[in-house]
Amino acid sequence: MILPFVLVFMLVTPLAAIFVSQRTQQLMAPAVGALDLARPVRGDAGLRGSTVAWRHLWPLVRLESVRLVRHPAVYLVAIPFTVVNFFQLEGSEVLVLDRDDVSLAVLLAPYGWGVLIASNLLTLRSRRWRSEELLATLPVPQRSRTAAHLIAPLVTLPGAAVLLAGWFALAARSDHVRGTARPAAVLAGVLIVVGGGCVGVAVARWLPRPLFGWLAVIATIVLQVNFGALDPRWRWMHFSVYAAETISYPRLAPQHHEVHLLYLAGGVLLVAAVALARDGLDRRSGALGGTALTVLLVTGAVQTAPLAEPDTALFVTHLEQPGIGQTCRPAAGVTVCADPGFEFAIDWWTEPVAGVLRRVPDAARPADLVIRQRARVDARALLHPEIASAVDPAVAWPDDREVSVSDRWRLAAPGDPDGPGRVQLALAYRTASALVGLPPDAWWSASSRGSAAWATVPLAAGGERNEPVRGPLVQCDATGDGRAVVAAWLAGQATPAARAELRRRAGEVVARQWADTPVAFDPVDNYLTGLPDVLPEQGAVPSGGEILAATALLDLDDALVAAAFADRWSELVAPGSVPTATVLGWLGSDPSRARAAVAATAPRFDPEIDPDADTDPPVLTGTCPRTRR
Amino acid sequence: MAMVDVDAVSKRFGRTPVLDAVSMRVGPGVTGMLGPNGAGKTTLLRIMATVLAPDSGTVRFGDRSPTSADALHAIRRDLGYAPQEPGFYPDFTVFEFIDYVAILKELDDRRARHDEVRRVIGLVGLDEVAHRPIRKLSGGMRRRTAVAQALLGSPSVLLLDEPTAGLDPEQRLRFRSLLSERGDDRAVVLATHQTEDVTALCQHVVVIDHGSVRFDGSPPALAEAARGRVWVSDGPEPGAVLTWIDGTGRHRHIGDPPSGATLVDPTLEDGYLLLMGRDSRGERAA
């Protein structure tokens, strides 16, 4: 809901900054008297002075730096966005800096926009106030004034450092930030700020109207968003590699952050050379432009080069054997494994798992159950093609008994308005599924390699097909299966948050009349950009009827329900069908009464006002097996 | 020795000729450049200030000619220019603006530069408003700010376009005193409509009209050109080129006096008006 306001704000704020900065021009006019509003007089090209020595330039750099720091546009644009960014630090999901550090570069982008607008207006100053006639008679030529404007944005570095330091200081006191940031990924933001200043100067020199400064801000956003942002290689050509980084997997792709810094530096210098070229190409600006272009091309080639075989093999290994490098801890009778940087989450994931195991008979607790962090299946759409074609998806997403926790599952921090309920319910349901003999995760049915088996996502991502994703990922239909009721109840009672989430989900089933429709427990907004439908993740998908039945059981005493299930556990998991009605009958209920009870007590769900609700039920590929796989 | 030597300079903007083979020599002292609006004064001043390049002809500054970047650089270091509209930055204070110009004049040492800025601000009497934003200054104060920046570094050549416009009488007197001191050993060129400024200040006057030099000489010589052509009477005279009522309430005429007319001593203004009036009458006759 807030996105349209943010977009409007992004468009309007730079314009407002320009307006405020220009306001004094209107104030000035009547006092001056006869302002000559004809075209300003500029020096003839044939009377351009030579470039001055550095010692003459520094006082000018100093003056322009002070002017830049004092320019209102910097603060009008930067402060609101930065405050919003800082505010978002609270009440959001956890940031894992080993992965999310690239978002810190984006944190500085509004500062860069402010610097762009301010530099642009300062460079246009002589034109706006018609002082070019006077300045043309002075020994320091236009080229040197441009150079001073180009160097001045360096003064914004302390500001960027303060912003970052402030962010890290807040992060250090917050439960929302974990892990360690990569310095090169963070420094990219600093270069983006300086680059913003240089872009403002270049635009002013070639397109000398304030409006073009605003358009330059918009252009940077458009370029950042649309320049192949999801492509694993081309995203390195952006100012910020943030575009796809948060939904990609740093362990599964080369990280060029140091080279990217050089790439950005090359880009900044090239923009500077373009600005200087407005006054003609001399030896210095030519050398600068040539060097910058070389750096840009070389670093661009390095970042987009095809992967070498050893690198490909390494990333494929990480994908197919996610346990390598993971930290695993036995907890509550199972083993929980997390990627580097995510070790903190083991305790978080253990809580719902322990809640499930608490209500399961001792004999039903397998000694070898593993909860493992694993790349979500949509990773394949974001990986380098060499990795995608080399990996065996049946190995990467196997038909095994491990419960997968996806990299993209929400890591709800304290204060997160969404809370941990969705993740806890999903994880608890999958754990319980494994215990009652249902498949916990969707699995890859074909052990094929190459593009044919991978066709589903790219085709759907083309945006032309508006149909559910169908592919070799298998989910089974647990409609009417009493094990799904038990699994859902075990999940719902696991933690208070999971209990509330199951009730909320039941309310949705009632409101949407999904009693006979498959309903999954999605722990994330389960969409990949461009895909028309959810990706299958959950192995056994119950219908709404099972969810209502499990929710109705939450109204009974947990120990009583657990005892009833424990008494009949062997019957429940043995070959042969135990329907939902039977399970309810064990506790003196039936599906109709369960539905009525839940309809009366479940939280009211209004599909019109819940934007997070999934509107499309999953497409299932078969009934669930009667025995453990 | 001429400090600025303008030789056969012509300039046109598009198809419109603005200067036509103008030549003049500016030596030490104050030179007044008189002429009606559109005569080409400002264009000539801009060419002398190295803002514009002439289409033909040359401008020499002492032994330097702005034909190379290095020579141009050297000329500009020794040049002070106050255009009609300097293009002040309204959010700069007087001090900041002049300091900015001083930086662009390559006064690098901060302390020395600030001393110089304070000096020129003092010369034009703006000490008390030195730290006031320019947008809050009166028109006269702005004009003095324009002159102050031109004085930075005590340039050998000072080019001032309408420097006294908007100044009150006291400021104008002060300004004349300031310029007369500057004109002792350097060249000061004053483009103006104010003949009294030229009378009071200039040792040399050039009258420009329609892009050509109409007069080049001393102010007394320009006044003397009207000797025997200025008279007063109690009523209008149909034969006069120009007539106006002077401060005594009598009619003052320029032209060919009738017999028995009461001739008076001509002023520089009379000479200038006669020159301009004769030209315009000549145009009408043509």
Interface residues (C-beta under 8 A of the other chain):
Chain A: T24 Q25 L27 M28 A31 V32 G33 L35 D36 P40 V41 G43 D44 G46 L47 R48 G49 S50 V52 R55 H56 W58 P59 L60 L63 R125 S126 W129 R130 S131 E132 E133 L134 L135 A136 T137 L138 P139 V140 P141 R145
Chain B: R46 A49 T50 V51 L52 A53 P66 A69 D70 L72 H73 R76 R77 L79 Y81 A82 P83 Q84 E85 P86 G87 F88 Y89 P90 D91 D99 Y100 V101 I103 L104 K105 E106 D108 R110 R113 R135 L137 S138 G139 R142 Q149 G166
